[in-house]
Amino acid sequence: MIFRGSRLSHLRQPCPVFCHRGPYSFYAERVPAPSSTFLGRCTSGLRDHGSYITPISRRNYADKPVSRPKAHTGRTAAAPSKKAATTTEVTVKTTSTRGKKSPTKSKRKPKSKTKAKTASRTRAKAKRKPRTRTRKILTEAQKEKLAAAKAKRKERLAAQKSKQKIAELKAAALEPPKPAPSSVYLLVHIETSREMGPGANVGERARRTSTRYHGLSPERREHYNRILIEKKAAAKAAYRQWIESHTPDQIRLANHARALLHRRGMRKYSKLDDERQVKKHLTGYIFFSTERHASGAYAGISLPERAKLLSQEWKALTAAEKKKFEDMESRDIQRHIQEMKTVYNVDVSPKPPKAVVAAAA
């Protein structure tokens, strides 16, 4: 029996254990010897070094010590029995000291794997088939529950995408400075709200504002009008300065984002007014309707009736008469392409007039 890595400092009395210590580890070895023989050897073979018990030499596994062979007397020694041979072999194996090398026994050759085993394993591997998974048959209730969960997950993902898209559009829409009040009533309302404080009742604030506005004297009203004009001029200058602090392309992208937000019901995102923006090209029909409106022939006619008459007149024109307006459309398309390249640095492919496309079709 082998004990490794344990302290044996408490073994002060003789015991059937021999202790050995190497350079980095130590172990104890139990010897199957009679207690009387062992007790005689144990006290003379152990020496205490500090906290460990260090052996002087290794003991034999034989029951009796092997005596020295006697001197040769001329007689041939009898052949040793099998038991004696075994005892001698064990003695030679175990009586080696720490400094001497024990005689090596003949090494047995490792058993090589037989061809039969290899062939059987190869056949076993070849016989293995991939596992087939059987689909679980769902009931109608389980199918409905699974479909509802999928629909709910789909709605949640769509809501997350929409929320993320709105956040991106708001970031691209830009935030202009606040506009000036549009009327004297709003000026009076702002002053009343400041006097009453943020925690005032909304209804009481509206009643007090209305009473104060309707009770204004002409001098007081003229005072508010002058303040209103000054605020509008300052707000317009601040707005113009804010617009010019951005590039035309940034304003173009902001207007596109504002149009998308406006379609989603967010009415406060109106189009940004920038004179540097490139105007869209006009069609031949728009040039025709502009000319007809400028002639004064449709004065006093409602817009629906006016549009109906203009459409009839445009269809009644000949190809030679339409040529004038189609040329105007072509020139306006070229103007649009040139300005897109100059202002936004964007290449736009030229498109033929709609009348030419319709004639070709």
C-alpha positions in Angstrom: 0.0 0.0 0.0 1.5 3.4 -1.0 0.8 6.7 0.8 1.9 9.8 -1.2 2.1 13.5 -0.2 1.2 13.0 3.5 3.1 14.2 6.5 4.4 11.3 8.8 5.9 13.4 11.6 3.4 11.9 14.0 4.7 8.4 13.5 7.1 8.4 16.5 6.6 4.8 17.5 7.6 1.7 15.5 4.9 0.9 13.0 4.6 -1.5 10.0 5.4 1.4 7.6 8.7 2.3 5.9 9.0 5.9 4.7 10.9 7.0 1.7 11.5 10.6 0.5 12.7 11.7 -2.9 13.9 15.2 -4.0 10.3 16.4 -4.4 8.0 13.8 -2.9 7.9 11.1 -0.3 5.8 8.0 0.3 5.3 5.2 2.8 5.4 1.5 2.0 3.8 -1.2 4.0 5.8 -4.4 4.3 4.0 -7.8 4.7 6.4 -9.1 7.2 5.6 -10.7 10.6 5.3 -8.2 13.4 8.1 -9.7 15.4 10.5 -9.5 12.5 9.3 -6.0 11.6 9.6 -4.5 15.1 13.2 -5.6 15.3 14.0 -3.9 12.0 11.9 -0.8 12.3 13.7 0.7 15.2 17.1 0.3 13.6 16.1 1.4 10.1 14.3 4.7 10.8 15.8 8.0 11.5 13.9 11.2 12.4 14.8 14.3 10.4 12.8 17.3 11.6 9.1 16.8 10.6 9.6 13.8 8.4 10.8 10.2 9.0 13.6 9.3 6.6 14.5 5.7 5.8 18.1 4.5 5.8 17.5 1.6 3.3 14.6 -0.2 1.7 13.4 -3.5 3.2 12.8 -6.8 1.6 9.5 -8.3 0.8 10.7 -11.8 1.7 9.7 -13.4 5.0 13.3 -14.3 5.8 16.5 -12.5 5.0 18.6 -14.1 2.3 21.9 -15.4 3.6 25.2 -15.2 1.8 26.1 -18.3 -0.3 28.6 -20.5 1.3 32.1 -21.0 -0.1 32.5 -23.6 -2.8 33.2 -27.0 -1.4 33.6 -28.9 -4.6 30.1 -30.3 -4.6 27.6 -29.3 -7.2 24.8 -27.4 -5.7 21.3 -28.8 -6.2 19.0 -27.0 -8.6 17.0 -24.5 -6.7 13.3 -25.1 -6.5 10.7 -22.9 -8.1 9.9 -21.3 -4.8 13.5 -20.4 -4.0 13.9 -19.0 -7.5 10.9 -16.8 -7.0 12.2 -15.7 -3.6 15.6 -14.9 -5.0 14.1 -12.9 -7.9 12.0 -10.9 -5.5 15.1 -10.3 -3.2 17.2 -9.1 -6.1 14.4 -6.8 -7.2 13.8 -5.3 -3.7 17.3 -5.2 -2.1 18.6 -2.4 -4.4 19.6 0.7 -2.6 18.8 4.2 -3.7 22.2 4.7 -5.4 22.3 1.3 -7.3 20.3 0.4 -10.3 18.2 -2.8 -10.0 18.8 -5.5 -12.6 16.3 -5.0 -15.5 14.0 -7.8 -16.4 13.3 -8.8 -19.9 10.8 -6.4 -21.4 7.6 -8.0 -22.6 6.6 -7.0 -26.1 3.2 -5.1 -26.1 0.4 -7.0 -27.5 -0.3 -5.8 -31.0 -3.8 -5.2 -32.1 -5.1 -8.0 -34.1 -6.5 -7.6 -37.6 -9.8 -9.1 -36.5 -10.4 -6.4 -34.0 -9.6 -3.7 -36.5 -11.9 -5.2 -39.1 -14.7 -5.6 -36.6 -14.4 -1.9 -35.6 -14.4 -0.8 -39.2 -17.5 -2.8 -39.8 -19.1 -1.3 -36.7 -18.3 2.2 -37.9 -19.7 1.5 -41.4 -22.9 0.1 -40.0 -23.7 3.3 -38.0 -26.5 5.3 -39.6 -27.4 9.0 -38.9 -30.2 9.4 -36.4 -33.5 10.5 -37.9 -35.5 12.9 -35.9 -39.2 12.4 -35.9 -41.3 15.5 -36.1 -43.8 16.1 -33.3 -47.4 16.3 -34.5 -49.0 19.3 -33.1 -52.7 19.6 -32.2 -54.9 22.4 -33.5 -54.7 24.3 -30.2 -50.9 24.1 -30.2 -50.8 25.3 -33.8 -53.0 28.3 -33.0 -50.9 29.1 -30.0 -47.7 28.9 -32.0 -49.1 31.1 -34.8 -50.2 33.7 -32.2 -46.8 33.7 -30.7 -45.2 34.2 -34.1 -47.6 37.0 -35.0 -46.9 38.7 -31.7 -43.1 38.4 -32.1 -43.5 39.8 -35.7 -45.4 42.8 -34.4 -42.9 43.4 -31.7 -40.0 43.4 -34.2 -41.9 45.7 -36.6 -42.6 48.1 -33.7 -38.9 48.1 -32.8 -37.9 48.7 -36.4 -40.4 51.5 -36.7 -39.2 53.1 -33.5 -35.6 52.9 -34.6 -36.6 54.4 -38.0 -38.4 57.3 -36.4 -35.4 58.0 -34.2 -33.1 58.1 -37.2 -35.5 60.4 -39.1 -35.8 62.8 -36.2 -32.0 63.0 -36.0 -31.8 63.7 -39.7 -34.6 66.2 -39.7 -32.6 68.8 -37.7 -34.2 71.2 -35.2 -34.5 74.8 -36.2 -34.7 77.7 -33.7 -38.1 78.4 -32.3 -40.2 80.8 -34.3 -41.6 84.2 -33.0 -45.2 84.5 -31.8 -47.6 85.0 -34.6 -50.1 87.3 -32.9 -50.5 89.8 -30.1 -52.8 87.3 -28.3 -49.8 84.9 -28.0 -47.6 87.7 -26.6 -50.3 88.4 -23.9 -50.6 84.7 -23.1 -46.8 84.4 -22.7 -46.7 87.3 -20.3 -49.7 86.0 -18.3 -48.1 82.5 -18.0 -44.9 84.0 -16.7 -46.8 86.0 -14.0 -48.9 83.1 -12.9 -46.0 80.6 -12.8 -45.7 77.0 -14.2 -48.1 75.4 -11.6 -51.1 77.6 -12.4 -54.4 76.1 -13.6 -54.8 76.0 -17.4 -58.4 77.1 -17.4 -57.7 80.1 -15.1 -54.7 81.0 -17.2 -56.8 81.0 -20.4 -59.6 83.1 -18.8 -57.1 85.7 -17.5 -55.3 85.9 -20.8 -58.6 86.4 -22.7 -59.7 89.1 -20.3 -56.4 90.9 -20.5 -56.3 90.8 -24.3 -59.8 92.2 -24.8 -59.2 95.0 -22.3 -56.1 96.3 -24.1 -56.1 100.0 -24.9 -55.1 101.3 -28.3 -51.7 102.5 -26.9 -51.1 99.2 -25.3 -52.0 97.3 -28.4 -49.7 99.4 -30.5 -46.9 98.6 -27.9 -47.5 94.9 -28.4 -47.6 95.2 -32.2 -44.2 96.9 -32.1 -42.8 94.1 -29.9 -44.2 91.5 -32.2 -42.6 93.1 -35.3 -39.2 93.1 -33.5 -39.5 89.5 -32.4 -40.4 88.3 -35.9 -37.4 90.2 -37.4 -35.1 88.7 -34.8 -36.5 85.2 -35.3 -36.2 85.5 -39.1 -32.6 86.6 -38.9 -31.8 83.7 -36.4 -33.5 81.2 -38.8 -31.6 82.5 -41.8 -28.3 82.2 -39.9 -29.2 78.6 -38.8 -30.0 77.6 -42.3 -26.8 79.0 -43.7 -24.8 77.1 -41.0 -25.8 73.9 -42.8 -24.9 72.8 -46.3 -27.6 72.6 -49.0 -27.3 68.8 -49.1 -27.9 68.6 -45.3 -31.1 70.7 -45.7 -32.2 68.5 -48.6 -31.8 65.4 -46.5 -33.5 67.1 -43.6 -36.5 68.0 -45.8 -36.7 64.4 -47.0 -36.8 63.1 -43.4 -39.4 65.7 -42.5 -41.6 64.7 -45.3 -41.5 61.0 -44.1 -42.3 62.1 -40.5 -45.1 64.3 -41.8 -46.6 61.2 -43.5 -46.5 59.3 -40.2 -48.7 62.0 -38.6 -46.1 64.2 -37.1 -47.4 67.6 -38.4 -44.9 69.8 -36.6 -42.1 68.7 -39.0 -42.7 71.1 -41.8 -40.4 71.8 -44.8 -37.4 73.9 -44.1 -37.2 77.1 -46.2 -33.9 77.4 -48.0 -33.4 79.5 -51.1 -30.3 77.4 -52.1 -32.4 74.3 -52.7 -32.7 73.1 -56.3 -36.2 73.4 -57.7 -37.8 70.6 -59.6 -38.1 70.8 -63.3 -41.6 71.6 -64.7 -43.5 69.7 -67.3 -44.9 71.1 -70.6 -48.4 71.0 -69.2 -47.4 73.1 -66.2 -45.9 75.7 -68.5 -49.1 75.7 -70.6 -51.4 76.1 -67.5 -49.1 78.9 -66.1 -49.4 80.8 -69.4 -53.2 80.4 -69.5 -53.6 81.6 -65.9 -51.5 84.7 -66.6 -53.8 85.5 -69.6 -56.7 86.1 -67.3 -59.0 83.8 -69.2 -60.0 81.8 -66.1 -60.7 84.7 -63.7 -63.6 84.0 -61.5 -63.7 80.3 -62.3 -63.3 77.8 -59.4 -60.3 75.6 -59.3 -62.0 72.3 -60.2 -63.7 73.8 -63.2 -60.4 75.6 -64.2 -58.5 72.3 -64.1 -61.1 70.6 -66.2 -61.0 73.3 -68.9 -57.2 73.4 -68.9 -57.1 69.6 -69.4 -59.5 69.8 -72.4 -57.5 72.6 -74.0 -54.2 70.7 -73.6 -55.6 67.6 -75.2 -57.0 69.7 -78.1 -53.6 71.2 -79.0 -51.7 69.8 -82.0 -48.2 68.5 -82.0 -46.8 71.7 -83.4 -48.5 73.8 -80.7 -47.3 71.5 -78.0 -43.7 71.6 -79.3 -43.2 75.1 -77.7 -44.0 73.8 -74.2 -42.1 70.6 -74.7 -39.0 72.6 -75.6 -39.4 74.6 -72.4 -39.6 71.4 -70.4 -36.4 70.1 -72.0 -34.5 73.3 -71.1 -35.8 73.1 -67.6 -34.6 69.5 -67.3 -31.1 70.5 -68.3 -31.2 73.3 -65.8 -32.2 70.9 -63.0 -29.4 68.5 -63.9 -26.8 71.3 -63.9 -28.0 72.7 -60.5 -28.0 69.2 -58.9 -24.4 68.8 -59.9 -23.4 72.2 -58.8 -25.3 72.5 -55.5 -25.5 68.9 -54.2 -22.6 67.3 -56.2 -25.1 64.6 -57.4 -25.2 63.2 -60.9 -28.8 62.9 -62.3 -29.5 61.0 -65.4 -31.4 63.1 -67.9 -35.0 62.0 -68.6 -36.9 62.8 -71.8 -40.1 64.9 -71.6 -43.3 63.0 -70.7 -44.9 63.9 -74.0 -42.0 62.3 -75.9 -42.2 59.1 -73.8 -46.0 58.9 -74.3 -45.6 59.4 -78.1 -42.9 56.7 -78.2 -45.1 54.2 -76.3 
